Amino acid sequence: MDDAGPARVYRRQRRRPPQAALLPLIFLANAALQTIHTRHALPVWWTPVALAAFVAIGVWGVLAEWRAHTVVTARGITRQGPLRARTWAWSAVYDIRIENTGNQPLNVHPRWPAYLYDSEGRRFLLPQINEWQLADPYAEVGALREAAWRYGMPYGQRAETEARILRQAGRRRGWQWASVAAVVVFGLMMLVALAEDVAGRPASLFLLLLVIPLAAFGLLGLLLAEYCAARALRLPR
């Protein structure tokens, strides 16, 4: 590392597993076709809004794949996201860690991505530092941490920061469970709408397919986030 330029730029160098690109495309294409096919049974605004959302998701995925990268210099580390970049001085970085995202039978996301934790315990994904792009991400992050300590990253763990990290991890888990619950609620509301249609009773699709699932997601997210955060602090470490 030197002050004159980047020590390392982590960009996309290897191809992703085929299913990582094909499955999202199949999902978006199917959702778009279903939206167009059922446009007469839905509110007028639904089709253009849904199609615009699908296009935005696709563009975001392309930018995340081809534009996102991580730049490491002697002065700090820069995370270039799909749209904007953020830089941390080494003194503001608490740690850099490889984390296991769990078993993924379809392998559509890296299993061992790297995350930056700032001095407040907030977590940020470091693009392209994972097992898809690196032969040994653990060794790479280990060498990166060694160099970062020499250039001002605080050494050792702090109890208060570790507690914040645990709380944030618990909150993320709570919102993940809330998203699963919201999908279940959406499916139930579709069945209710179908039953109302078969019975010849008018149903508000806006209420059933948008308001109720979003309300369930928000309410359950708030409750589960706090519960999981408190539970994470109680579990033995």
N, C-alpha and C positions, 0 to 999 in steps of 0.2 A: 504494500500500500504506500502511496505517496500523495502529497497534497496537490500535485499537478493535474491529476485526472483520475478516472475511475479505476479501481483495482479489479472490479469484476462487474460485468453486465449479464444478468440472467435473462435470456430471451428464449422464445420458443425455438428449439433446435431439433426436436424429435417429433414425429407424428404421434397424435393421440391414438389410443385404441379405436378401431373403426366404430364400435358401438357407442363410444362417447360422443361422436358426431351424428351418427345415424338415428339413434333413439330420440334425441330432442327434435330432430327434423321431422321424423315420423309423427311424433306427438303434436307438433305445431301444425303440420299439414293436415292431420286428421281433425284437429280442433277447428281449423279454418274451414275445412269442407263441411263439417257438421254445422258450423255456424251459418254458412251460406245455404245449406240444405234446409235448415229449419227457420230461415229468416221470416217466413210468413207467419209462423206461430209465435214469434217473439216481438217485443216492442220495436218500433222503427229505428230507434237510436242504437239498439243492441249490436246489430251487425257491423256498422262502421266503427263503433267503439272497440268491439272485440277484435276486428281485423287490424285496427291500428295498434292495439296492444300486442298482438302476435308479431307484427312487423317490428315493433320496438324491442320485443324480447329477442328476436332474431338478430337485429342490428347490434344489440348489447352483447350477445354471445360472440358475434364475429369480432367486435372490438376487444372483448376480453381475451379472445384467443390470439389475436395477431398484434395488438397494441400493448397489452399489459406486460410489464417486465419490472425487474428490480435492479437498481444501480447501487453499488457499494463503493464508497470512497473513504479516504482517511478522515474526512470531516463528518461523515454521517451516512445515512442510508435513505434512498429515495424509492418510494413505491409508486410506480406509474400505473394507474388504473385504466379502465376503458376510456374515461373522459378526462380525468384530472390527476395531477401528481401531488404527492405529499412527501416532504423531506423531514427527517428527524436528525438532529445532532446526536452524537453518541452519548452525550451526557443526559439526554432525554429518553434514552432507550433503557428499559429495565432488563429485558432478556429477549433472546431469539430461540424459539423452540420448534422442534418437529413434533407434531401431534398425530395420533392415530384417529382417523375419522370413522373407524369401525369396518366391519365386513361389508363389502359391496359385491353381491353376486354378479351384477351387470357391469361393474367396473366403469362407471360413467364419470367418476370424479377421482382425482388422486387420493390414495389412501394415506399417504404420508406427506401432507403439505407443511410448509414452514410458516410460522406466525411471529410477528413482532409484538412485544408487549411494551407499552410506554410506562412512564413513571407513575401513571394513575391506574395501571392495571388493565388498560383497554387493549383489546386484541385486534391486529390487522394482518390480513393475509398478505404474504409476500409472493407475488406472481412468479411462476415458473421455477420455484425452488421446491421440487417434489420428485418423487421417484419416476415420474414420466419423463422428466428432462435431465435428471442427474442419475448416474450409476449408483452413487452412495450419498443420498441426501443427509444422512446422519453425520458422515465424515465432513461433508461440505459445511454444514451448519456448525459443527464443532470447531473447524478451522476458522470460520467466520467469527465465532464468539471469542476465540483466543485473540484474534486481531483486534476485535472491537474493544476488549478490555485494555489493550495497550493504548488505544486511542480515546479512552475516556468513558466507556460504558461502565456503570457501577458494577462492582464485583460482589457476588453473594446475594442471598435472598433476604427480603424484608418482610416481616410478619404481616404488616398492614397491607402491603401490596399483594401478597399471596392471598389474603382474605378477600380483597377486591376481585382478584382473578377468579377465585372460587365462586363468589357471588355472581359475577358476570356469566360464568359457565353455567351455573344453575338457571339463570334467567334465560339464556339461549335455549337450554333444554326445555324449559317451560313453554316458550314460544313455539318450539318445534312440535311439541305435543298438541298445542293449540291449533297449529296448522293442520295436523292430521285430523283433529276433531272437527275443524271447519269443513274439510273435504267430506267427512262422513255426514255432517249436517246438510251440506249441499246435495249429496246423493239422496238423503231422506226427503228433502224439499222437492227434488225432481219427482220422486215417487208420489208425493202429496199432490203436486201439480198434475201429474198424469191421472191420478185417481179423480181429482176434481173435474178434469176434462172428460173422462169417461162417464162420470155422473152427470155431465151437462151443467155443472155449476161454474160460473166464471171465477178464475183465480188470478190474483195479482202476481205475475211472474217477477216483477220488480221487487216485491216484498219477499217472495219465497226464495228466489235464486240469487238475490244480491244483499238485501238488507239483513235478513236473518242469518245467513252464513257469515257475513262481515261482523255482525253484532256478536255472534258466538265466538268468532276468532278474537275479537277485541276483549271481551269479557273473560273468556277462558285464558287468554294470554296473560292478562294482568294477574289473575288469581294463581295460575300455574307458575308464572315467573317468580312470584314472591315465595310460593311454597317450595319450589325447587332450589331457589337461592338459599333459603333458610336451611333446607335439608342438606345442601352441599357443605355448609359450614359445620353441621353436626356430625357428618360422616368422619370416621377415623382416617387420618392421612399417614 
